[in-house]
Amino acid sequence: MIGLEALQQLRLPDAWQAEAIRALATGDDVIVQAPTGAGKTFIFEQFFQQRRGPGQAVYTVPTRALANDKFAEWSRQGWRVGITTGDLVYDADAPLVVATLEAQQSPANAALYVIDEYQWLGDPLRGNHYEGVILSLPALTQLLLLSGSVANPSAVRDWLLRLGRGRGVTLVEQRERPVPLDEVEIDSPARRVPESITGYWTRRIAGALREDYGPILVFAPHRREAEKIARDVAARIPCPQPLRLTKDQENAAGPDLARLLGQRVAFHHSGLGYVQRAGLVEPLAKGGQLRVVVATLGLSAGINFSLRSVLVTATHFTAGGLPREVTPSDLLQMFGRAGRRGLDEQGFVLVGERSPRLSQSRAGHLRRSAPLPWRPLLRELARGGPIEETGAAFQKKLFTTEFIPLGIESTQKIREPLPCGLKTDAGRARLVRREKDPAPFCFTCAHRPECLQLDPKPALFWLWNRVGFLDKQLQLTRRGRVMAWFSGAEGLGILAGLEDEKYPLSDLLEDMVNLVAGDRFCGNEPRWGGRLAFACQKAYRRFTSDGFLVDGMPVNYGAGGAEIVRALRTKKFVPMQGFEEHVHRGDIDRLLIEWKSLLRQVAGADADPSWPRWTQFQELCRAEFAQHARDSLPGLPIIPAEQQKPISHRLTMLQPVRDAR
């Protein structure tokens, strides 16, 4: 019997896919806007197999989970594939390298650079990374941008043309889904479910299964809610054909998840370990073995499988410790997981009085996020370019038609020395308005009226002067040269630790994981605790910079992570005992991955002979990373043949079932 994954593979290009392949073959940059599941990746696969010539293809995705999935899929096809995900570097010279975008920002040998899910360009936390990569790629590198949720892809096309890359830009849009969606009301079927099946969502899921809308992908707001719904479904809805797991699968799943999988139910969130997600839940879902999968809202972009129907239970979730509202484009991504190409003639969006409707989903209008991409401009300045010319060229490359001031536009026109000696517009505007301790020379300065007209809002070069990347003469400092190797706020924290001469480098090597730990591991202790936090507050005082610093602290800092790294280095494993309920194995795995990624960033940066502590720290990180660089992708349990044959999930009879919990 043909497996589900084979049925879902597209073999012959549709007209829009063929158009994109032809444009790539002629040397154009190509932007593809098509619904989720329409076959955007197929365009790359066909072009990659037919292309000739030197240089790599680099295929970037927003999450490590998607990178691992693509790496495994193309490896199974017999391709030579490398992978780079910050912590992991495997076969980096392969003709095709799958990577997270931040791990491949400056590819040395890329002939083709693919950005899958390029709508991340507008993300408030990572959008500046995407913008920085695109505006920095050399013209020799061809671009392929893929998305299913951008309403204004023509704005991206116009931006690429403005960048002057010396290529044509082809935009290919496909609006029709290969598997059309229909909206189905599930409140009425729920009323026909036996009263022995209780629970608001459980009854509605049972009704949908009875009406043959399974398998169902349910999106829930938080981990606890996702797990609760999954457990209730497994315990209360009869399973006519329980799933038999192998011993290896049971060991990998653990007792809780194994019980659910036996009832053909699973939850899916970032707290699960890689083997649990990628080795069990995802392949079983793709194989048509699970009747219900409950995933968190924030993970919707990182799921690489579709089921027949989708149900969204809420419109709010938490990301990075902050509350977020599900946007219409988020809903489009979630609803786009309904309908399996090759298996379903129709996909279904299940709705009730508490769930969002299909009409609420739509592509989002893409615009640049507020934080500017620091890295490419810092690297240009590190090469010795004049700040005025380099800054002006940088402004023209940004993804916007609006003028974004860097903060020297007015001051650079003044040729004579100013009595204040300030070089930034915001610095002059703030000084002349200072009520406490006003500068006396401001009252007699000929430029006072002009200073009063300047905008005091912080602009980039004023920010850089404030955090010490630029000196008073706007020359790049040692701090600025080192920060040019980092995309995010982690570099600021590492710099603060290095500048504390009494801070042992061996301690800093472990403590720097706190820079990416967030608030998950601090327990009842203060989030801003630890020696590295003190160093950051001393270096940056209580300064705030959008996307980088909050009250002097790097935005993702959180105490508690360093203890996990110390346990790993001393015991070679991290015991789960002692952690609070909200910390799962997947959280620890991800934290260690982030730490290894920081090790790699430091180790791979340029040396600075004038700063011995930086060189010594690089050597420490290089030696530590070498111990982990040989780590391969985790082994995954083998899915037996009988688990690769899709089964019917329709409930022909609903009888009470004893609570299995």
N, C-alpha and C positions, 0 to 999 in steps of 0.2 A: 504493500500500500504506500502511496506517495505521502511523505511527511508534510506537515503543515507548513514548515519553513520553505520547502521546495515549491509548494503551491503559491506561496506569497511572492516568490521571486519573479521579477518582470524580465522577459527575455527579448521582446521586440519593442523598439522605441515607438512611442506615440509621436505625433507630428511635432509637438512642442519640445519634446526631448530631442528629437532629431535636429531641430533648429538650434538648440543650445550646443549640441555636439559639433555641428558645422561651424558655429561661431568660434568655438574653442579651437577648432582645427585651423581656422584662418588667422589665429593669433589674437583675437579680441579678448578683453576682459568680459566676463559674462555674469549677469545677475539673474537668478532664477527665483521667481515668486510663484509658488504652487502649494496647494493644500497638503497638510500632513498626510503621509501615506500615498501620495500621488506618484512617487518614484523619482525624487530629486537626486538621490544618491546614485541611481542608475546612470544618470548623465555622466557623472565622474567616472564610474566604473568602465563604461564603454569608451570614453575618451582616453582614460589611462591605459587601457589595453591596446589601443591603436596608435598611441603617440610614440614618436621616435625622437631621438636626440638626447643630449646630455642633461644632467640636472635631475633633482628629485621632485617628486610630488609630495607636498606636505598637506595632510588633511586634518584640519583642526576642528575640535568640538568643544562645547562649553564645560563638560564635566568629565572626570576620570572614568566614571562608569560607562559613558558612551564611547570613550577612547578604547577602553578594554573590550567593549562589545565589538567595535569595528575591527580591532586588531584580531580578535578571535575569529570573526566571520571571514575576513580575507585570508587569514592563515589557513583556515579549513579549505579554502578554494585553491590552496597550493601557491599563493603569491608569497614572494619574499617581502615581509612587512616588518618595519621597526616601530617602536613606540617610545614616546617621550612624554612623561606626565609629571615633570618636576622632580618627583622622588625616584622615578624609574627611567633608565635609559637602556634600551635594548636594540641592538643592530641599527645604530644611528646612521649608518651609511647605506641602508637599504634603499631601493628605488622608490619605495613608498613608506612614509613615516606618518603614523597617526599620533596626534598630540593634542593636549589641551593648549589653548591659544597662548596663555601666559608662558608656557614652557618652550614655545617656538616663536618668539617675537622677532628674532633676527636670524632667520635661517641663512646659512652661508651659501648653500648650493641649491636653492629651491627654484626650479623652473616653473612650477605651478603651485600656487598657495590657495587652498580651499578653506573658506570659513563657513562651516555649517551652522545654521541658526544665527545669522548675522544680525538679527534683531537685538542681540545683546549689546549692540552699539549704543542703544539708548538706556542701558541699565545704569541706575544711579551709583552702583558700587564698582562695576567692571567695565562700564561703557568707555571710559577714557583709555583702558588698555586696548580695546578693539580699535578705537580711533587712532591711537598711537601706532599700532601695527600697520594699519592700512596706509596712513600717510607717510610711513617710513620705508615701505617696501620699495626696492629698486624697480625701475621700469622693465628690467629684464625678467622679472618675476610676474608671470601671468596670474590673474585673480579669477577665482570662481566663488561667488557668494550665493548661498542657498538659504531660503526662509519660506515659511508658510504663513507668517503673521505680520507682514508689513503692508500698510495701506498706501505708502508713497515710495515705492521702489525707484521711481523716476528721480527723486531727490538724491538718492545714492548714486544713480547713473550720472547725474549732473555733477556731483562731487568728484567722482573719478575722472571725469573729463576736465574739471578745473585743476586737478592735481597735475595735469600735463604729463601723463605717463607714456605718451607716445603710442598709445594703442587705441583702437576703437573700443566702444563699450556697447555690448548688446544686452538688452533687457528682454527676458522671456517671461511672459505671464500666462499662467494657466489657472482659470477660476473654477472649473468643474472638478469635483472629486471623482476618483475612479469608483468609489463605493459611496453612493449618495446617502445622506443622512435624513432620518425621519424622527420627529419628536413624538414620544409616547407618554401618555399620562398614566401614572402607576398608583394613584390613590385608590381608584376603583378596584383594580385587581387585588389590592391589599385587603379590601373588605371581604373578599371571598376566601381568604386564607383562614384555616382553622384557628380558633381562639387560643389553642394551646401554644401557638407560635406567637410570642410576645415581642415587644420592642418596636419602636416607630420605624426605624430603617429596616430592621429584620423582616417585618411583615411586608414591606414594599419590595424588598429584594426577593422574598419568597414568591410574591405575586408575579413579579417579572419573570422569574424562572419558570413558573407554572405556565405563563403565556409564551414560553419559548423565546425569551429575549437573552438567554444566557449564551456564553459566559459574559459576566459583567465586571467592568472596571469601575470601582467606586473611589471617588476622591473625597477625603476627609480632612478637616482643618489641621489637626495635630496628631502626633504619634499616639497618644493615649486613646483618642477617639478612633483612630484607624484600627488599633489593636482591639478595642472594645467591640467595634462593629464586626470585625473578622471573627472574634471569639463567639459573639452572639449568633452569627450566621452558622458557624460550625456546630454549635451546641444545639440549636433549635430547629434548623431546617434539615430534614432527613437527606441522607446521601445514599441513593440506591446502589451506587457502584464506588465503594471506598477505594482510594488510591493506595496501592501497596508500594512502600518505599523500600529500597535496598538498605542494607546495614550501613553502608557508607553514607547514604543520603540521610539516614536517621542521625548518625553521628554529626554530620555537618550542620543539620538543621537545629539540633538541640531538642529537648523534649517538648517545649511549648509549640514551636513552629511545626515540628513533626506531627503533633496531634492535629493541628489545623490542616496541614497538607493531606493527611489521611482522609479528611473530610472534603478534600478538593477546594480548600479555602486558604488564603494567605494574606498577610499584611506586607507592605513594601514601604520602607522608609530608610532614611540615612543612618539610623541606629543599627540596622542589620549589617553584619559583616559582608565582605565582598563575596565569599563563597555562598553565603545564604541567598544573597540577591542574585548574583550572576550565575551561580551554579545550580540553584534550585528554583527559586520563584520565577525568574524570567524565562528560562528554557521550558519549564512546565507550563507557564502561561502561553508561550509561543506554540507549544505542542498541543494546545487545546485540552489540557488535562485539568485545569482549574476552573471551577464554576464561578468563583468570586475572588477578586483581588482588590484589597483596599489599600490605597496609596495616599500619602500626604499631598496636600496641595502644592507645597513648595518643591516637590520632586517631579512635578508634571513634565517639565522640560527634559528631565533625565531618564525618562522611561522609554525604552526602545521596543515596545510591543503594543499591539492593538488587540482589543477584544470586541465582541459583537456589539455590546452596548456600553454606554458610559453614564454614570450617575454622579453628579456633584452635590455634596451634602451641605456645603457652606460657601460663603464668599469672603471669608476673612481667615488669615493664617498668620503665623509668626515666622520671620526670617531674620537671622542675625540678631535675635533678641528683640526685634522691633515689630509691632503689629503692621500687617500689610493687607490691603484689600485686593481681592482678585479682580484684575482688569478684564475688559472685553477680549483683549488679545490672549490673556491667560486662559480664559474660557475656550477660546478658539483652539488653543493647543490641547486642552483637555478633551473637548468634544471631538477633536481630530483623531483621537485614539479609538473612536468607534468605527467598526467595520473593517474586517480583515480581507485585504485584496486576495482574490483567488479562492476564498471560502464563502464570503458573505455577499449576497447581491445588494444588501441594504445594511447600513449601520443605524443604530438607534440611540437617541439621547433621551434618557428616562427623566421625567420631571414630575414633581409633586408640589404641594403648596409651599414647601420649605426650600425648594431647590431652584437654581437659576434655569432659565429657559434658553433654547437654542437661539432665539432672536436677540439675546443679550450678548452674543459672541460676535466679534468682528475684528478685523485686522487693526492694529494700532498705528497711529501716525508717528513715524520714527523721527526723533530729534535728538540731538546730542545731549548727553548728561552734563551736569554743571561742572564737575571737576575737570580741569584741563589735564591732558596727558603730559606729565612732567618729563618722563624718561627721554623721548626723542629730542626735546629741546635741550635738556641737560647734556645729552651726548653730543649734540652739535656744538654747544658752548665749550665742552671739554676738548673739542678738536681745535679750538682757538679762534673761532669765528667772532667778528665784532658783534656785540650784543644787539645793537640797533638793527643791523642788516639781518642777522640770524632770527631775531624776534619778528621782524616784519615778514620774512619768508614763512615763518611758522604760522603766523596769523592767517595768511592766505590759504594754508593747507587744511585748516580746521573744517569739520563737517557742519558748516553753517554759512548762510549768506549774510548774516549779521556781523558787524565789526565787534570783535571782542578785544577790549583794550588790555594790553599787558602792563600798563602803568608807567610808561616813560614817554608817551607820545608828546606831551606838552613840554616836559622838562628838557628833552633832547634837542629841542629847537633853540634853547637858550645857550649862547656861546660863551658868555662871560661867567665866571664863578659866582654862585649864589652865596650870600652870607651864611645861610644855614648849612651849606654843603650837601644838601639832600639831592638825590638823583632820581627819585620816583615821584610821580604825581600825587599818589595817595599820601606819601610821607609829607610832602609840602602842605597838602590840604588839611591833614590832621594837625600839623604843627601850628599853622596859622589860626586854627580854631581852638587851640588848647586854652582852657580857662584857668586851670591850675598850673602855676609856674610857667606863664607865657614867655616866649623867647623875645627879649627886648628888641633885637634887630629886625623882627618881623614888622614892627610898627613904622620903621623908616625905609624898608626895602621897597624899591621901585616895582617889584613884581607882586606886592601884596594883593592888589585887586585881582590879578590873575589867579593867585593861590586860593583866594576866597571862592573863585568860580570852579575850582577843580573838585572832582568827585572824591570824597574821603573813603569810599568803599574799597576794601582790599582788592588789589589786582595782583597778577601773578608775580611780577618782579618785586613788589613790596612784600608779598608773602615770603618769597625766597630770601629776601634780605632779612626778614624777621626771623626765619628759622635757620639762618646762617649759611645758606647755599651761596649767597652773593655777599661780598663785603660792601663797605660804604661807597666804593667806587664802582659797584656792580661788576666786579671781577669774580669769577668762579673760585670758590674756596675749596679747601680739602674736603670738607663735608659735602659740598656740591658735586665734586668729582666722583666720590664714592657712591653717592645717592644715584648717580646716573646709571648704575647697574641694577637698580631696583624699580619695580613698577608701582609698588604700593607702600603703605605706611610702615611695613616691617623694616625697611631700610633705615627709617628714622630711629626706630628703637635700637637697632644694632649699632648705629652711630653713637647714640647716647651711652650705651654700655661701653663701647670702645674708648670714648673720651674720658670716662672715669678711670684714671690710671691705676687706682687701687682695686678695681674690679677684676678678680681672677678670670682669665680667658676661658679656663675650663668650666667655670660656673656659668659664664655668659653663653657658652656653647649649648648648655642645657636650658638656661633660662629663656633663651630667645624663642622657644616654642610658645611661651606665654603671649607673644605678639600675635599669634593666630588662634589662640584658644577660646576667645570670646568669654561668655559668662557661664559656660556649661560645667566647668570643672572646679570652680572656686567654692562650691558648697556654701557654708555659712561664713566663710572668710570674705574680707573685702575684695571686690573685683580688681581694684587698683593696688593690690598688695605686692610685696616682693621687692628685691633690690633693683631689678631692672625698671620697675615702675618709678622708684625714687630717682633713678638716673634720668629717665625721660622727663619727669616733672622739673628736674633741675636744669636740663638742657633746653627745654621748650617752655618752661614756666607754665602758665595756664592758657597758652595760645591755642586757638581753634582754627583749623583750616579744613574746608569742606572736603570730605572724603579721605582725609589723612589724619588729622589730629582733633581730639575733643578735650578741652581743658589740659592741653599738654600731653595727652596720652594717645598713642596710636589707636585707631578706631577699633581694631579687633583684639585689643589686649585683654587678657583675663588671667588671673592667678590660678594656680593649680595644675597647669599643664606640665610644668617643669618636673613635678614629682613623678609623673608618668614616664617621662623620658629617663629620669634617674633610675626608675625601676627597670626599665628596658635595658639600660646599659649595665646594670649590676647583675640582674637576674636573667637577662636575655629573653624575658617575656614579661607581660604585664598581667598580674592577677586581677580578677574582676571584684574580689572581695573589697569592701570598704567604700565602694562608690555608691552614690545616691541612685534612686530609682530611675531618674531621667538620663543617666549615663549608660549607654549600651556599648557592646563590643565594637560596633561600627563607628561610634564616636571616637573611641580610642584609636582604632585603625586609621581613621581619617586624620586625627591629630598628629600621629607619628608620620604619616605621609607628608603633611604640611611641614613638619620639622625637617624631614629629609630634603624637601624641596628648598628650604632655606639654606641647608648645608650646601646644596648644589649651586645655588645662586652665589653664595659667598665664594665658594671654591672656584667658580668659573669666571669671576670678575677679574679685571685688570689689577695687577700689583701696583702699589704706590711706595717706591723705595724711600720716600721721605717720611713715611709713617710706619715704623717697625711694628707697632701693635696690630695694625691692619694686616700686614704681611704674615705675622705670627698667627693671627686668628684664621686667615685663609688656609694656612698649613694645617691647623687643627681640624678645620671643617673638611678639608680635602682628605685627610687621613680617616676621619670618621665616616665620611660618605663612601669611601672606598670599601668599608666593611659592609655597606648596604647596596652598593651599586650592582653587585652580582645577584641580588635578589631577583628572581624571576616572577612572572605572574603566578598567583596562587593556583595550585592544582584544583580542578573542578570535578565534582562527582560525575560519573558517566551516566547519561540518561539512557536507560534500557530501551530496546526497540518497542516494547509494548507501551511505553510511556510517550511514544512519538506518534501515536495514532489518535487523531481527534475523536472524541466521544460526544454523544448528545448530553446536554446539561438540562434538558427539559424535565420538570417534575410532573410525572403523570399522576401521582397521588401524594398527598401531604398528611403524614401521620405524626402524632406527637413523638418526640425523641427525648430520651433521658439526657439531662444536662451533663455533658461530657467533661465539664470543668471540675 
